[in-house]
Every structure is written in structure tokens, then in C-alpha cells.
Amino acid sequence: MNRRLLIVISIITVVVFFVYLFFFSENNIYKHRELDLKIKQLDENIANTKNQINNIYTYEQLENDTAGKLEKYAREQLNLQRSDEDVFVVVYE
């Protein structure tokens, strides 16, 4: 009788632990799902950005005129600026 009770208590303890782990802990299954979706979206953004760069300028063009085209791309697409200039961005509402 004692042995069966010990086995039942052990099984209940393990089940409660896994329920807590998957649903109520800080790193529950829902949090992992959200993070996985965010990682997937960021990976897609990285791939899209690389495709845009490849479509705009090929690597050969960038190697031939690195200073001009790379600076032009950075200014137009990434909104970068030189240290001695002011850039105004107009936002339409």
C-alpha cells in the first residue's frame, strides 16, 4: 500500500511540475512561441534587406565605385548623414 501511494504521489508531482513548467513559469510555452515568431520575422526582414541591397547594387558595382554608390545607398535607404551636416526628414500625416 505504501509503495503504491509513493508511486501515485511521485506521478502527481511530476505532472504538476510539467504543468507549471509549460504554462505558469516565466519561460512558458506561450513566451517561447512569441519569441520564435519574432525570430522568424526578424530573419525574414534580414533576408528582404539583403535582397533589396542585391537588387539595387551588385557587389561588382560596389567594388568598382565603393565610396560613391555605397555612400549614396546609405544616405538614401538608411537615412545616414555626415557628421558636419544636418538632415531634415519630412513626415507626412
N, C-alpha and C positions, 0 to 999 in steps of 0.2 A: 504494500500500500504506500509506504513512504517513497519507494523508488518511483512509482507512477506519478505521485504528486510532485516529486522533484523534476521529472521529465516534463510534465504539463507546465509547471512554473517556468522552467527554462524556455520552453517553446513560446509561452506568452511573453516572456521578457524579450526574446529575440524579435518577435513580431512587433511589439511596442517600440523597440529600438528602431527597427526599419521604418515604421510608420512615422516616427519622429524625424528620422533622418531624411526621408523623402519629402515630407510635407510641411514640417514645422521648424526645421532648423534654419539657420541663416543662409546656408547654401543649398536650399531645397531645389527640387526638380524644376519648378517654375522659373526660378532665377537662372538656372543653367540654360533653360530653353530660351529665355530672353537674351542671354549673353551669346548663345550660339547664333541666334538670328541677327544680332548686332554685328558679330564677326563676319557672317555671310554678307551682310550689306556693305561692310567696310571693304571686304575683299572684292566685291563687285565694283565699288567705287574706284578702287586701285586699278582694276583691270580696265574700266572705262577711261580713266585718266591716261593710262598708258596707251590705249588705242587712240585717244584724241591727239596725244603727242605724236604718235607714229603717223597719223593721218595728216597732221599739219606739216610737220617737218620730218624728213627721213634722216637717219643718222649720218648719211653722207653729206647732206646739206649742212647739218650742224657742224660736222668736222671741217668742211671747207670754209665756212664763214661763222665760226663759233661765236665771236664777240657780237656781231650784228644780229643774227637771227635768234640766238639764244636770249639776248637781252630784249629783243622785240617780243618774243614769246612770253618772257617773264613779265614784262610790262603789261601786255595786253590780257593775258589769261590769268595770271596770278596776282595782278594788281601790285606789283613791286615797284619800288621807287629808288632813286639815288638818294644819298644822304644829304645832298645840298639842294634838294628841290621839294616843293610842296605839291601834293596831288589832291585834287578835289574830286570826289565821287558824287555824282548826281543820282539821287534815288527818286524815282517817280512813284507816286502813290495813286 
